[in-house]
Amino acid sequence: MKLEIIDLHASVDGKEILKGVSITLEEGKVTALMGPNGSGKSTLANVIMGHPKYEVISGKILLNGKDVTELGADERARKGLFLSFQYPKEISGVTMGSFLQSAVNAKREEPMLPDEFNALLESKMKLLDVDVSFLERYLNEGFSGGEKKKAEILQMLVLDPGVVMLDETDSGLDIDALRIVAKGVNAFMSEKKCALIITHYKRILDYVKPNKVIILKDGKIVQEGTGDLVDTLEEKGYEWLEK
């Protein structure tokens, strides 16, 4: 699945945040999006996902060549878009298991048989080293930061979208949780999938190797390169872009 962002301008609360962003996420490729705080990284992810708070001023979002700019977030999700949030919401009264089952069936014409769903869930939970008791807990309620991120990666693996956007999924993770999250992302990737990893740090990119690195600043792309660009950022920070 391929995602194309073409000259995207977008605003929130009347303020323009994205100022002509063009990005192509190619099948089988991982793209890292980096940039200083306030550069528009999370805004871009939310606009792509169709968050109603954000207004597209101009530009297009194409999924496999089809314009999805005017579609709602639920329609985009059914077409294969997935966003892992920086701060996952807690939902009391809804267990992790029932949420996942409902989410899977929402993408299908016929509900998945319970045995089939349980087998799918078991294999993905084993990959992420998640205990079965996880499924009986309310969604993200009382979860540690690492558990919340594992829950989102579990959702990603179970839903099996075509395009994933991970918005600072590595934030606040210890090294063991980071490795498990990275393992889930690597297991997800295939020649038909693509991923956008939004991060401030190099460490997740040591485990999930990006094919392309993009730097966003003040709502515009200011630099593109290969994985080596991450090392330059690690050494020099963002100030070197202004020189």
Buried (B, 14 or more C-beta within 10 A) or exposed (E): BBBBBBEBBBBBEEEBBBBBBEBBBBBEBBBBBBBBEEBBBBBBBBBBBBBEEBBBEEBBBBBBEEEBBEBEBEEBBBBBBBBBBBEBEEEEEBBBBBBBBEEBEEBEEEEBEEEEBBEBBEEBBEBBEBEEEBBEBBBBBEBEBBBBBBBBBBBBBBBBBBBBBBBBBBBBBEEEBBBBBBBBBEBBBEEEBBBBBBBBBBBBBEBBEBBBBBBBBEBBBBBEBEBEBBEBBEEEEBEEBEE
